[in-house]
């Protein structure tokens, strides 16, 4: 701000000229947290969207209140899923509270049952069977339905359109009787679309199983294309995927999670790996081409053997834009060292801005962005090998050693893992 009797906002001329276009994009942005937890990340994203639109209102001469901007962001831009019903309740409550504090007069709150939902983000098929074809949502004409092997007479397109209308109405309605009718209709349409899809695939042997699940009102899967159909129909996926997915070893509890996800076509799966690796892949699947993901997770995948498949996947299927390795002491209460990765879906020719944080920033009163700006390096040619962030000097030394030395992998020696335990807590 520049003070001249009144506060005047000064933004680059390019932003001033394109204020309307930028505001329209922000109004239309779709953001998802596939492991939403208590909703901290969506809440932060809402604040970013609202803050940016507030600035743009100066040039648009609009008079939208913070409440209006926040309501629109919560009802139209934010999506989340979590396997824990309690976490989902807390996330919805946090979003509602963030809205209530902005209202001058009591107003109806948006219904978030179809925005922040309970379910298993990673399990979107049933016993290896695809429950819905995403391509159906991106095809506009009836002929496309026929080309894909779906008979339009089956009513799939009509039911999809009805489902989307009902969800949009449900988010904004405050009448209990209307809500109940819409809720029942939405649930029925989702089950019918799953059954229609099975029929079209000729999976009639699974119909009885699905009908039994329907009678119990139990969906042991989360069909993203049906739950958030409007996102995939309008954009082909989310603009942004954010979050802090759980860190759970897949081999824990006698390989319970490993057995569950092993045959689900995850390219990043490793029995000795961690579940957050699968979330990196699922996040990429949920984005439209050119969409962005930003996760903070354990940094073990960067160097550990089980991270090789994830490193290869990220190298080939995404474009890492920012990689910040947060060493010990950055978060005083954290039990593991973490990193922040921002990538863009699709492979593009671009270097990665990287930084290894080796100081306790809170203790030194240093902002992360300032530290990164001062200590950043640019890396390229990532692959399945360990991802190591080095300074230009360290990189030159490493390259020199590699040219003149012999890697251990070429030595005729056997290296074993040493002592293993089935109960790390007691052992440590």
Buried (B, 14 or more C-beta within 10 A) or exposed (E): EEEEEEEEEEEEEEBBEBBEEBBEEBBEBBBBBBBBBBBBBBBEBBEEBBEBBBBBBEBEEBEBEBBBBBBBBBBBBBBBBBBBEEBBBBBBBBBBEBBEEBBEEEEEBBBBBBBBBBBBBBBBBBEEBBBBBBBBBBBEEEEBBEEEEBEBEBEBBEBBEBBBEBBBBBBEBEEEEEBEBBBEBBBBBBBBBBBBBBBBBEBEEBEEBBEEBBEEEEBEBBBBBBBBBBBBBBBBBBBBBBBBBBBEBBBBEEBEBBEBBBEEEBBBBBBEBBBBBBBBBBBBBBBBEEBBBBBBBBBBBBBBEBBBBBBBBBBEBBBBBBBBBBBEBBBEEEEEBBBBBBBBBBEEEEEBBBBBBEEBBEEEEBEBEEBBEEBBBEBEEBEBEEBBBBEEEEBEEEEEEEEEEEEEEEEEEEEEEEEEEEEEEEEE
